[in-house]
Amino acid sequence: MYSGLGARRSSFVGIVGAALLAAGIFSVACSSSSRDAFVEPPKEEPAPGFDSELDAGEPEDGGKCVSEAVTGQAVPLALVVLLDRSGSMSTEMWASATNAIRSFVDRSEVVGMQVGLQFFPPVAGDQCQPSTYANLSVPIGPLPDNVLPIQQRLAGTTPGGGTPMGAALEGGILAMRTWLAESEPHAGAVILVTDGDPAGCGGGIDAVAGIAASGAKPGGNEPSVRTFAVGMQGATFSNLNKVAAAGGGAPTAFNVGGGAAAQQALLDALETIRTSAIGCEYVLPTPPPDKGVLDLDSVELNFTPGDNDPTVNVRRVANKAACGATTGGFYYDDPKTPERVILCPASCEMVRGAPAEAQPKLDVVLGCIRRPN
């Protein structure tokens, strides 16, 4: 089976919130020049899987160019929850924060998601060293396996100390990047939950925003890690909004307030982040060398909202800046050596807006796989 990032998967992971559940392998067509062939799947026999022999191309390409449509495989989510445990957290707010996180990880909707936990200042170690925070209090692991470790660590931790936000965020991003590099394809994010402003270790809010920005848009081949900011009573939201905007997660910070009501508000914010952080990213299927080389310009997406709805063809654009406000599109994470396809905002909203009961489906159409000589 073809795979992206070297990972093999046997099932489609749906976008949470839109519940994009697609079943089976969709239509197979030859020649990248005929897009109509991608719309209707053949009914007389099932389409071949990745391990089957690819059909020959149409005569004009001499049988060298074949195409295949593959079920969209959404990139799943991995999270690090970075919780402020500074002395300014009142007993009531600490209870609201920890109870919300305990509830969040113990819900049926998050089963299978990868989650880790860290506090700042740290329970032990140098609070100004990012490496201290990179050694997570609860390492990233799947739910529900990680539910009990997270809940136990929350129950056994109390507030105290300052707010070394910059070092903590840098360490949280480092932990996520390390995990992403060693794991199957995931969308990685850090959720920063705080009731204050950065204090100690020499880093102000601009430095924290810079760390968030470098996480979201790293140099080289480092994976992107988005930062979401959640503020409780006492936080300066003009500051947190800078971190949120720089972190590439949400345009502004989530304000969950204080008191007993903060527990439900924080739980709601975590749920919103969970669905939005998954985004509309899909693994780009890549054929093994003995099957041929994919022409990157030939890739398209086909989205069918429901059984009785027409298929919408989604075309590639150069990058996010080239996305149409209404026409949407998709772009590669890396134009030269892509591993993912990312839907533009308009197309992402279209996919998410499809009702789950209609059983929407999305195909990644590999328009031209050039067969080896």
LUMLUM-56036 format. One record per atom (N, C-alpha, C): residue in one letter; x, y, z. Coordinates in steps of 0.001 Angstrom, whole numbers, plus 500000, padded with zeros to 6 digits. Each point is the difference from the previous one (the first is absolute). Example, Ala and Ser with C-alpha at 12.3 -4.5 7.8 and 13.67 -1.06 7.14 Angstrom:
BEGIN
A513190494310507800A499110501190500000A500900501200500000S499650501050499280S500820501190500060S499230501090500730
//
This chain:
BEGIN
M500853498799500000M499147501201500000M500874501230500000Y499636501010499172Y500774501225499997Y499866500671501354S500960500816500341S499936500658501300S500632501361499924G499644500883500965G500622501296500138G500849499971501243L501189500665499957L500934500040501117L500443498613500412G499888499042499126G500446498650500306G499056499238500877A498847500560500296A499073499326500915A499002499196499210R499532498882500541R498950499215499395R498789500073500880R498840500184499381R498754500029500748R498965499208499247S499071499392500723S498981499194499349S498628500617500067S499845501118500677S498678500607500109S500100501498499882F498924500582499592F499929501457499861F499642500625501330V500803500981500440V499728500703501245V499207501233499669G498735500073500418G499107501078499592G500333501300500667I499625501072499349I500164501309500621I498978500119501098V500453500268501215V499093500134501123V499219501288499829G498702499947500306G499146501169499829G499215499867498720A500658499609498876A499286499742498764A499708498521499867A500764499190500725A499850498546499978A500014499481498572L501101500337499300L500121499610498607L500368498536499930L498983499155499939L500219498566500008L499877499480498583A501091499566499437A499974499459498646A500275498516500067A499366499236499131A500172498554500050A500533499502498680G500977499121500058G500489499316498828G500965500817499181I500473499405498914I500841500699499044I499110500451498863F500135501279499594F499085500551499030F500510499790498582S499456500774499080S500153499737498579S501440499993499528V500261499167499021V501307499953499355V499799500378498541A500809500915499485A499872500409498604A501369500166499412C500116499831498713C501270500152499311C500038501346499298S501213500545499926S500273501258499308S499569501184500822S500959500914500226S499704501206500767S499226501013499196S499785499757498721S499320500991499157S498494499904500080S499456498935500575S498549499823500034S499510500043501428R499557501172500433R499566500144501387R498635499392500236D499187499902498918D498678499416500172D500086498563500471A501097499335499694A500134498595500383A500099499828501493F500322501083500710F500162499886501443F498681500130500741V498961500449499332V498764500345500696V499202498777500394E499781499076499075E499149498856500271E500833498742500191P499931499332501164P500754498771500199P499398498866499185P500826499092499505P499466498873499235P499177499095500885K498871499518499480K499098499190500801K500165498502499739E500631499686498848E500052498597499649E500995499203500839E501035500678500561E500963499295500836E500670500994500921P500477499551501149P500640500928500923P501306500536499431A500294501234500373A501258500596499563A501170499289500661P501133499888499302P501137499296500587P500602500767501149G500584499282500924G500698500630501104G501410500358499592F500752500556500924F501346500446499684F500930498856499633D499723498828500548D500892498886499757D499702499275498699S498919500419499313S499641499339498758S500800500571498840E499928499293498877E500678500472498786E499233501183499439L500681501102499760L499352501179499442L499602499753498554D498847500560499600D499551499865498624D500896500797499057A500014499588498747A500784500744499008A499333501321499709G500809500975499570G499465501308499669G499300499975498654E499429501130499628E499321500099498724E501031500006498871P499573499708498799P500948499812498914P500932501176499762E499498501240500168E500837501129499646E501234500142500879D500000499395501155D501202500094500838D500826498724499936G499642499129499090G500782498795499811G499944499039501165G498991500112500840G499884499101501149G500955500327501128K500656501175499925K500994500338501009K499428500802501154C498844500603499809C499432500861501034C498671499417500465V499907499668501268V498778499459500564V499552500882501155S498756499848500400S499499500791501122S499270499103500978E499907500473501215E499295499247501027E499417500984501014A498798499717500467A499342500846501003A499988499247501323V500429500675501043V500205499357501287V499189500711501079T499405499237500874T499244500586501100T500841501009500773G499455501194500219G500708501019500765G500297499527501414Q501245500085500377Q500439499577501327Q500414501233500794A499132500475500875A500267501224500749A501164499802500950V500790501044500153V501116499963500941V499437500158501411P500199499019500887P499441500085501349P500739501004500878L499485500189501203L500462501066500891L500816499471501174A501045500735500337A500759499775501233A500094501330500745L499784499966501314L499954501217500822L500936499911501198V500577501138500352V500627500179501308V499230501096500721V499418499684501151V499330501002500822V501033500568500957L500242501303499906L501006500700500797L499265500881501008L499955499549501244L499149500632501012L500802500857500972D499580501238500132D500578500941500962D499625499565501414R501019499748500844R499710499645501388R500642501027500951S500138501225499502S500627501052500802S499162500324501236G500631500709500941G499353500289501276G498770500872499877S499813500670498864S498824500853499841S498723499201499727M500138498718499711M498819499155499764M499320499725501336S498814500554500181S499252499763501221S499559498543500083T499594499595501187T499528498628500185T498832499693499076E499095500960499872E498827499788499161E500384499901498524M500890500880499541M500381499967498588M500829498753499681W500857499601500925W500781498787499787W499075498783499886A498997499951500856A499040498894499935A499247500020498677S499609501183499544S499290500102498721S500871499534498847A501263500434500011A500908499639498912A500283498501499974T500356499451501133T500358498579500033T498790499103499759N498840500379500525N498796499198499762N499605500010498524A500173501149499356A499671500085498582A500912499096499171I501282500006500307I500945499158499265I499735498526500273R499690499680501256R499668498617500354R498797499514499206S498993500861499885S498796499626499256S500273499889498506F500810500907499500F500291500033498564F500635498705499518V500987499496500735V500720498804499534V499204498721500217D498908500084500764D499242498800500350D498676499918499242R499940500586498817R498781499989499199R500151499032498837S498889499434499573S500048499024498919S500465500624498693E499740501302499809E500359500662498749E501511500075499780V500784499888501064V501452500179499860V500756498677499998V499297498899500024V500669498696499999V500884499890498759G501235499617500204G500959499875498920G500882501215499819M499610501152500557M500816501190499869M501228499896500900Q501096500613499570Q501257499990500746Q500102501287500828V500197499863501317V500022501165500890V501104499852501037G500699501104500273G500988500073501066G499704501192500894L500677500086501145L499723501046500990L501302500542500576Q500043501328500179Q501113500638500685Q499494501207500785F500730500334501078F499665501147500845F501099501047499901F499619501264500273F501025501025500194F499565500919501129P500938500300500928P501364499487500059P500005498486500192P501139499361499718P500028498541500100P499919499541501450V499568498800500185V499977499423501350V501423499786500491A500916499685499092A501408499813500346A500854500433498822G501221500470500290G500920500392498942G500121501502499850D500912500412499151D500277501415499754D498844500600499205Q499302500970500600Q498813500554499358Q500309500869498794C501265500375499805C500351500864498879C500561499235498806Q500106498678500110Q500550499193498929Q498888499303499213P499884500273498700P498980499317499209P500092498482500076S501220499477500157S500166498552500065S499275499399501200T499837500791501059T499259499521501169T498556499688499618Y499409500871499218Y498596499833499612Y499847498971498884A501053499844499182A499929499003498929A499875498590500562N500481499803501221N499807498731500704N498628500058500662L498971499659499245L498626500225500423L499657499288501295S499137500639500781S499522499394501236S499256498707499711V499194500004498941V499378498776499469V500336499965498522P500829499055499551P500388499934498588P498791499834499083I500146500435498772I498932499873499011I499675498524499797G498726499688500110G499556498621499841G498538499960499615P499525498859499534P498622499904499518P498987499973501133L498839500541499715L498865499871500905L499172498803499529P499488499195500926P499880500228501444P501185499526500840D501063499452499408D501123499506500801D500589501093500884N500011501229499500N500629501097500739N499044500732500932V498748499579500063V499028500693500848V500410499942501468L500256498820500502L500335499856501416L501295500713500369P501096499868499232P501210500763500335P499766501509500035I499224500529499050I499727501436499998I499170500394501208Q498962499250500277Q499142500332501132Q500755499898501322Q500840499007500147Q500770499844501232Q500997501129500167R500648500410498921R500976501087500110R499316501325500301L498830500228499442L499249501207500324L499595500019501467A499534498852500499A499560499913501392A501154500167500974G501214499623499576G501143500052500908G500828501253499894T499540501006499261T500763501229499794T499248501194500574T500730500940500578T499391501198500588T500683501251499456P499313501155500037P500595501243499496P501137500496500887G500882500771499370G501098500619500730G501086500470499056G500577501181500256G501105500494499191G499565501055499004G500924500330499088G499775501055499025G499407499489498697T500213500797498935T499379499679498715T501034500048498881P500906499043499944P501034499967498946P499418499492498676M499131500788499417M499188499564498862M500831499689498765G501013500819499722G500790499818498794G500766498688499993A500709499729501072A500766498752500087A499068498798499943A498841500115500640A499043498896500008A499468499728498601L499627501061499273L499466499811498654L501064499438499060E501213500498500111E501083499490499159E500228498509500263G499960499613501288G500177498594500337G498843499137499534G498771500527500104G498836499253499533G500042499761498505I500408501029499242I500128499862498553I501101498994499658L501108500067500734L501094499058499777L499547498564500250A499241499790501071A499497498655500301A499111499487498882M499146500872499481M499103499583498926M500782499713498724R500955500833499671R500790499765498791R500763498679500078T500563499731501159T500724498746500176T499073498818499790W498795500089500562W499035498913499869W499558499855498544L499727501114499325L499561499952498607L501047499351499098A501266500290500274A501071499457499179A500127498493500141E499517499460501109E500145498573500271E498709499225499801S498935500679499546S498681499387499957S499397500073498603E498856499350499824E499250500085498761E499488501429499820P499533500349498804P499577501382499743P498913500477500955H500219501131500621H499026500636500883H500079501505499827A498913500682500304A500013501446500166A500316500273501464G501052500749500271G500432500243501381G499641501383500485A499568500104501251A499633501291500576A500284500012501492V500270501191500517V500149500239501432V498880500920500438I499324499648501091I498952500852500569I500551500643501259L500210501294499956L500532500765501126L498835500531500825V499879499550501252V498919500428500884V500624500805501136T499604501272500148T500632500864500983T499026501011500576D500359500528501183D499202501062500617D500795501291500110G501136500068499314G500824501191500173G500887500312498825D501012500818500258D500986500417499022D501329499328500310P500880499903499010P501303499390500263P500776500781501045A500643499287500903A500791500621501056A501154499062500339G501187500549500067G501170499197500321G500669499454498759C501268499663500150C500805499398498929C500219500952498831G499723501287500182G500375501021499032G499214500049498721G498833499368499938G499238499993498762G498674500711500137G499798501076499234G498725500703499994G499056499412498969I498855500661499825I498969499454499129I500443499963498543D500810500961499569D500470499984498619D500913498807499744A500796499664501002A500861498821499864A499166498728499930V498950499940500805V499117498828499984V499318499880498638A499519501135499466A499364499987498682A500987499553498924G501258500409500135G501021499579499049G500226498503500034I499963499432501195I500151498543500144I498823499287499341A498804500533500217A498812499406499374A500094500070498482A500491501129499489A500120500169498551A501016499028499410S501132499810500665S501007499077499486S499517498560500072G499101499707500922G499420498662500058G499054499754498841A499221501023499666A499016499847498925A500644500011498624K501095500746499847K500682500100498712K501492499779500192P500381498756500260P501411499712500270P500833500043498725G501292500089500179G500892499925498861G500397498555499730G500607499781498836G500472498661499670G498873498997499886N500273498789500444N499028498918499895N499273499709501303E500079500909500955E499329499778501283E498484500059499821P499268499123500694P498536500035499872P499402501231500661S498909500464499439S499279501143500552S499210499585501239V500057500845501030V499228499787501234V499251501292500297R498686499939499968R499194501189500259R499797500204501501T499813501253500374T499735500351501393T498621500626500111F499193499481500918F498705500579500352F500129500591501405A499505501223500189A500071500669501297A498615500038500637V499945499613501285V498759500027500768V500263500797501268G499238501078500202G500191500852501159G498893499856501023M500414499925501259M499039500008501105M500007501382500637Q499150500194500977Q499910501301500668Q501374500420500507G500391501237499669G501309500507500391G500945500150498822A499721499320498917A500848500096498817A499764501321499279T501036500508499357T499891501197499172T499775499545498563F498800500197499511F499656499392498722F500616500709498809S500349501247500148S500732500643498911S501352499329499803N500582499492501071N501250499253499913N499783498586499458L499024499304500556L499749498636499557L499572499942498534N499320501037499540N499597500033498602N501219500027499072K501082500633500450K501230500001499213K500546498579499848V499965499261501095V500495498622499973V499112499138499116A498691500191500135A499057499208499205A500192500263498512A500084501263499615A500148500343498591A501318499483499438A501059500115500788A501309499537499536A500065498485499911G499241499323500861G500080498549500073G499277499254498909G499216500686499178G499369499374498856G498827499093500322G499526500014501256G498879499138500352G498669500686499830A499776501057500767A498776500798499932A500416501466499964P499201500863499380P500402501399499872P500084500745501326T499230499563500989T500027500622501321T500011498917501074A500301500418501218A500000499073501127A498568499712500441F499802498844500612F498709499637500588F499932500590501411N498899500692500300N499797500581501326N498984499152500754V500469499245500996V499097499113500729V499605500568501359G500501501225500326G499569500651501230G500517499327501268G499248500181501072G500402499441501288G498810499427500750G500237499595501229G498931499434500810G499606498611499545A498889499540500528A499537498644499696A499643499829498531A499532501082499370A499597499915498590A501186499756499070A501205500263500479A501185499830499152A500224498546499622Q499535499080500823Q500212498586499696Q499322499613498690Q498715500321499874Q499287499661498770Q500520500813498825A500353501267500244A500507500850498924A501325499469499467L500850499521500897L501271499441499566L499785498684499256L499086499183500494L499692498751499307L499490500287498587D499150501007499872D499488500385498684D501128500487499091A500935500767500580A501130500504499214A500887498851499524L500258499045500865L500804498848499618L499337499205498876E498685499881500074E499269499281498958E500067500751498671T499859501332500062T500106500802498787T501392499875499391I501013500037500841I501376499859499526I500207498619499386R499445498995500642R500164498632499491R499500499886498565T498837500540499730T499427499875498662T500697500901498992S500409501184500436S500638500914499051S501457499645499761A500671499429501002A501419499686499844A500226498869499016I499049499094499895I500137498929499028I500028500584498600G499221501058499818G500023500702498738G499581499119498843C500412500371498819C499664499271498792C501291499623499293E500784499173500646E501250499516499431E499885498505499741Y500523499581498833Y499936498597499614Y501371499503499592V500243498743500287V501235499375499561V499990499893498475L501089500394499358L500126499842498553L500488498582499714P499158499156499390P500450498635499699P501124500041498964T501044499246500238T501115499958499063T500254498557499580P500077499753498701P500221498628499537P501419499532500287P500186498714500226P501354499476500156P500752500122498687P501322500050500040P500790500228498778P499707499021498878D499681498742500341D499772499025498941D498668500205499291K499115500836500569K498708500293499373K500056501243499114G500963500892500270G500105501197499189G500222501243500840V500041501134499320V500245501295500651V498768500876499805L499512500564501090L498808500845499948L500328501363499415D499210500414499015D500074501362499472D499226500894500961L500718500824500739L499370500822501038L498985500986499437D500174500392498749D499057500943499390D498680499339499628S499944498680500064S498795499285499578S499039499705501145V500384500325501224V499184499630501156V498802500944500137E498840499420500250E498778500755500275E499273499330501153L499013500705500560L499141499431501026L498572499986499491N499278498932500283N498570499929499701N499227499831501294F499074500910500254F499198499946501226F498536499813499648T499384498988500596T498579499727499802T499277500162501327P499175501048500166P499335500243501293P499076498872500437G499347499318499044G499067498930500325G499710499168498770D499288498890500205D499747499067498909D499286500647498818N499117500935500257N499203500615498937N500529501362499567D501198500331500452D500577501306499690D501075499875498921P500147501027499171P501058499962498985P501378500107500646T500976499422499351T501379500060500478T500608501353499663V500683500577500960V500671501281499817V501482499732499783N500534500525498920N501419499852499713N500772501149500639V501021499669500780V500811501001500697V501383500009499360R500385501143499449R501266500111499268R501114500548500893R501215499724499579R501171500460500757R500331501450499677V500419500733501045V500527501348499838V501444500006500505A500713501061499721A501429500028500298A500295499935501496N499226500716500794N500247500068501439N498759500583500675K500078500173501306K498842500498500743K499579501384499534A500980500837499661A499690501363499562A499211500005498695A500108498936499224A499305499929498719A498604499384500111C499576499653501192C498676499411500199C498906500981499598G498995499515499299G498877500855499645G499063500198501174A499491501203500172A499118500297501123A498728499167499956T499524499713498799T498797499179499844T500270498702499251T500970500023499093T500289498802499210T500857498999500766G500740500473501017G500798499097500819G501148499384499235G500159498677500152G501108499285499402G500780499244501065F501155499497499598F500908499382500970F501427500293499570Y500932499843500933Y501411500221499703Y500823498966500751Y501252499856499610Y500899499052500644Y500699500637501197D500339499163500962D500781500502501133D501403500411499559D500531499338498984D501284500341499406D499848499833498493P500157501064499217P499728499903498554P500940499053499259K501188499746500529K500970499157499313K499946498545500471T499921499815501299T499947498635500558T498813499891500959P498797500062499478P498819500029500875P499732498655500666E499438500089501191E499554498814500728E498532500106500377R499451501221499905R498605500234500358R499346500924498990V498685499861499871V499205500987499276V499135500718501027I499903501313499857I499312500831500979I498891500773499298L498790499865500476L498876500713499400L500057501489500333C499672500828499005C499835501432500246C498794500221500908P499942501148500694P498900500232500951P498611499781499420A499726500497498790A498658499857499427A499665498531499751S500958499237499500S499764498581499751S499923499229501304C500780500420500979C499959499356501311C498619500166500634E499449501209499896E498667500239500555E498945499176499270M500172499842498700M499059499191499231M500019498553500498V501186499456500211V500127498615500455V499444499840501407R500355500920500880R499522499915501385R498497500185500103G499438500755499072G498574500300500076G499105498870499547A500570498967499418A499178498880499538A499472499207501186P498697499726500070P499452499254501137P500513498563500029A500296499517501182A500569498666500144A499056498923499481E498686500202500195E499040498972499595E499952499819498484A500501500978499252A500033499876498540A501168499151499517Q500885499644500914Q501186499202499693Q500838500632498886P500480501211500235P500835500660498992P501303499231499783K500592500188498839K501250499305499697K500916500902499194L501281499765500164L501005500783499296L501039499060499412D500314500208498724D501034499231499307D501204500887499736V501180499450500160V501218500617499487V500283499320498663V499864500750498919V500142499450498654V501437500196499523L500707498893499832L501361500025499474L499866499916498480G499941501157499360G499629500060498590G500963499317499069C501289500026500318C500970499399499094C501166499413500781I500047498678500024I501144499285500555I500795499477498799R501151500552499799R500812499631498834R500710498684500274R499627498999499277R500520498658500237R501464499911499577P500771499222500737P501419499871499639P500164499282498664N501066500310499314N500258499370498698N500358498529500170
//
